[in-house]
């Protein structure tokens, strides 16, 4: 009985020591102007341990004991260069992200995710500010009316301020809905 009790006691002590060996690293992620960045991925390099920053750019990450001194934090965010910084036993690691200006123009947001401009297989149209300034435009939907192929804009009423319905590549059907797939 005493051997069994000794085994259980040593097992509990070992488990508690491994929990005590973990370290919590906190910090704040900002851009080059000092504005907080929400949603930045913070990972320990080479592991699946990570988190994302909150609305104020803050994060808290539990670092395993084996990574507390030799681990590296990797910060990544769309439109910014990935940054790496060694933990070295620190409990507070703040990061200032640098924008990646070259790739911002190459990313295209499509209805099902993001792609680079060269990988987009469908039609793409850009309406520039010079085209916006032509004519008398009162509402935002009038800015793109007649400038983009496949876009149908229907006014819901004739009163000022009444809404509009914008359909992109919507089909025209007699029996079914006109909404796109």
C-alpha positions in Angstrom: 0.0 0.0 0.0 2.8 2.4 0.8 4.5 1.8 -2.6 1.2 2.6 -4.3 0.8 5.8 -2.3 4.5 6.8 -3.0 3.9 6.2 -6.7 0.8 8.4 -6.8 2.5 11.1 -4.7 5.5 11.2 -7.0 3.2 11.3 -10.1 1.4 14.3 -8.7 4.6 16.1 -7.9 6.0 15.5 -11.4 2.7 16.8 -13.0 2.7 19.9 -10.8 6.4 20.7 -11.6 5.7 20.6 -15.3 2.8 23.0 -14.9 4.9 25.3 -12.8 7.6 25.3 -15.5 5.3 26.8 -18.0 5.6 30.6 -18.6 3.0 33.1 -19.6 4.2 35.7 -22.2 2.1 38.8 -22.6 2.5 41.8 -24.9 1.0 44.3 -27.3 1.3 44.4 -31.1 1.2 47.8 -32.8 1.8 49.2 -36.3 4.5 51.7 -37.1 2.4 54.6 -35.9 1.6 52.9 -32.5 -1.9 51.9 -33.4 -3.0 48.6 -31.9 -3.4 45.7 -34.4 -6.2 43.2 -33.6 -6.1 39.7 -35.1 -2.3 39.3 -35.4 -1.2 35.7 -35.3 1.4 35.0 -32.5 3.0 31.5 -32.7 5.9 29.8 -31.2 8.2 28.8 -34.1 8.2 25.1 -34.9 5.1 24.3 -32.7 1.4 24.5 -32.9 1.2 26.7 -29.8 -0.2 30.2 -30.6 -2.8 32.8 -30.2 -4.2 35.9 -31.9 -4.2 39.5 -30.5 -7.5 40.9 -29.1 -9.2 44.1 -30.1 -6.6 46.3 -28.3 -3.7 44.4 -29.8 -2.9 42.5 -26.6 -2.1 38.8 -26.3 -1.3 36.3 -23.7 0.5 33.0 -24.6 1.4 30.0 -22.4 4.9 29.0 -23.3 6.0 25.4 -22.6 9.1 25.0 -20.4 11.3 23.8 -23.2 10.5 27.0 -25.3 10.8 29.5 -22.5 14.5 30.3 -23.0 15.2 29.0 -26.5 11.9 29.6 -28.2 11.1 32.2 -30.9 7.8 34.1 -31.3 6.6 34.6 -34.8 4.2 37.5 -35.5 2.3 37.5 -38.8 -0.6 39.6 -40.2 -1.9 40.3 -43.7 -0.2 43.4 -45.2 2.7 43.3 -42.7 6.1 41.6 -42.7 6.4 38.5 -40.5 8.5 39.3 -37.5 10.5 36.9 -35.2 11.8 37.6 -31.7 13.5 35.3 -29.2 11.6 34.7 -25.9 14.8 34.4 -23.7 12.8 34.0 -20.5 11.0 37.4 -21.0 7.4 37.7 -19.7 6.5 40.7 -21.8 7.3 40.9 -25.5 5.9 43.9 -27.4 6.1 44.0 -31.2 5.9 46.9 -33.7 4.9 45.5 -37.1 6.3 46.9 -40.4 3.9 47.2 -43.4 4.7 45.1 -46.5 3.8 47.7 -49.0 4.8 45.6 -52.1 2.3 42.8 -51.4 -0.7 45.0 -50.4 -1.4 45.8 -54.1 -1.2 42.2 -55.2 -3.9 40.8 -52.8 -7.4 40.6 -54.2 -10.4 39.8 -52.0 -12.9 37.6 -53.7 -16.2 36.2 -52.5 -14.6 33.0 -51.2 -11.3 34.3 -49.7 -8.2 36.2 -50.8 -5.9 35.5 -53.7 -2.9 37.1 -55.3 -3.7 39.1 -58.4 -1.9 36.7 -60.8 -3.9 33.7 -59.4 -7.4 35.1 -60.0 -9.1 33.2 -62.8 -12.3 35.2 -63.0 -13.0 38.7 -64.3 -11.7 41.6 -62.3 -12.7 45.3 -62.7 -11.3 48.3 -60.9 -13.2 51.5 -60.7 -10.8 54.5 -60.1 -11.6 57.8 -58.4 -11.4 59.6 -61.7 -14.4 57.6 -62.9 -16.3 58.4 -59.7 -16.0 62.1 -60.3 -17.9 62.0 -63.7 -21.5 63.1 -63.6 -23.7 63.8 -60.6 -23.5 60.9 -58.1 -25.6 61.2 -55.0 -25.3 57.7 -53.6 -22.6 55.1 -53.4 -24.5 52.7 -55.8 -24.6 55.5 -58.4 -20.8 55.6 -58.4 -20.5 52.1 -59.9 -23.7 52.2 -62.0 -22.8 51.5 -65.6 -19.1 51.2 -64.9 -18.8 47.5 -64.1 -20.0 44.7 -66.4 -22.3 42.2 -64.9 -23.5 44.5 -62.1 -27.2 45.2 -61.9 -28.4 48.0 -59.7 -32.1 48.3 -59.0 -33.7 51.1 -57.0 -36.2 49.9 -54.4 -38.2 53.1 -54.6 -38.3 56.6 -56.0 -38.1 58.5 -52.8 -34.8 60.1 -51.8 -32.8 57.8 -49.5 -34.6 54.7 -50.5 -32.3 51.7 -50.8 -31.0 49.9 -53.8 -30.4 46.2 -54.6 -27.0 45.4 -56.1 -26.6 42.1 -57.9 -23.2 40.9 -59.2 -23.5 38.3 -62.0 -27.1 37.6 -61.1 -29.0 35.5 -63.6 -32.2 36.5 -65.3 -34.9 33.9 -64.9 -38.6 33.7 -65.5 -39.3 30.9 -63.0 -36.4 31.0 -60.5 -34.8 33.7 -58.3 -32.6 36.3 -59.9 -30.1 36.1 -57.1 -26.6 34.8 -58.0 -25.6 31.3 -56.9 
